[in-house]
Amino acid sequence: MRTLRAVFFVHGLITLAGAVVLTAFPTAIPSAVGITLERSDYLLVYLVAAAELAVAVLVIAWWAARRHQTYGTNR
């Protein structure tokens, strides 16, 4: 169970980093895979960044809640 929590925490951090990069530099990740974006397409990038931020917050919140749970209980 400890390994799973560690994997989720790392996943949350990576997802959070992706959301920050997409918000600060909207063309950085799409251009890395060969997608060109016009300025009018930034809304889609910001929506993806918002979704990544939501997933990161949920994963990190789950990790924090499970971190304080004692073994053998189902709180």
C-alpha positions as CSV (number, residue, x, y, z in Angstrom):
1,M,0.0,0.0,0.0
2,R,2.9,2.3,0.7
3,T,4.2,1.9,-2.9
4,L,0.8,2.7,-4.3
5,R,0.6,5.9,-2.2
6,A,4.1,6.9,-3.4
7,V,3.1,6.3,-7.0
8,F,-0.1,8.4,-6.6
9,F,1.9,11.2,-5.0
10,V,4.5,11.3,-7.8
11,H,1.7,11.2,-10.3
12,G,0.0,14.1,-8.6
13,L,3.3,16.1,-8.7
14,I,3.9,15.4,-12.4
15,T,0.3,16.2,-13.3
16,L,0.6,19.5,-11.3
17,A,3.8,20.3,-13.2
18,G,2.1,19.7,-16.5
19,A,-0.7,22.0,-15.6
20,V,1.7,24.7,-14.6
21,V,3.7,24.4,-17.8
22,L,0.6,24.4,-19.9
23,T,-0.7,27.5,-18.2
24,A,2.6,29.4,-18.3
25,F,3.8,28.3,-21.8
26,P,0.7,27.1,-23.7
27,T,2.6,25.9,-26.8
28,A,5.5,24.1,-25.0
29,I,4.0,20.7,-24.6
30,P,2.0,20.6,-27.9
31,S,5.0,21.7,-29.9
32,A,7.1,19.0,-28.3
33,V,4.9,16.4,-30.1
34,G,4.6,18.3,-33.4
35,I,1.3,20.1,-32.8
36,T,1.2,23.8,-33.8
37,L,-1.2,26.1,-32.1
38,E,-2.5,29.5,-33.0
39,R,-3.2,32.1,-30.3
40,S,-7.0,31.4,-30.8
41,D,-6.4,27.8,-29.8
42,Y,-5.1,28.6,-26.4
43,L,-8.5,28.1,-24.8
44,L,-8.3,24.4,-25.4
45,V,-4.8,24.3,-23.8
46,Y,-6.1,26.2,-20.8
47,L,-9.0,23.7,-20.5
48,V,-6.6,20.8,-20.5
49,A,-4.5,22.6,-17.9
50,A,-7.5,23.1,-15.7
51,A,-8.4,19.4,-16.0
52,E,-4.8,18.4,-15.1
53,L,-4.9,20.7,-12.1
54,A,-8.1,19.2,-10.9
55,V,-6.7,15.7,-11.2
56,A,-3.5,16.7,-9.4
57,V,-5.5,18.2,-6.6
58,L,-7.6,15.1,-6.2
59,V,-4.7,12.8,-6.2
60,I,-2.7,14.8,-3.8
61,A,-5.7,15.2,-1.5
62,W,-6.3,11.4,-1.6
63,W,-2.6,10.9,-0.8
64,A,-2.8,13.3,2.2
65,A,-6.0,11.7,3.5
66,R,-4.6,8.2,3.3
67,R,-1.3,9.3,4.8
68,H,-3.0,10.0,8.1
69,Q,-5.0,6.8,8.1
70,T,-3.9,4.1,10.4
71,Y,-3.5,0.6,9.1
72,G,-6.4,-1.7,9.6
73,T,-9.1,0.9,9.6
74,N,-11.4,2.0,6.8
75,R,-12.0,5.6,7.6
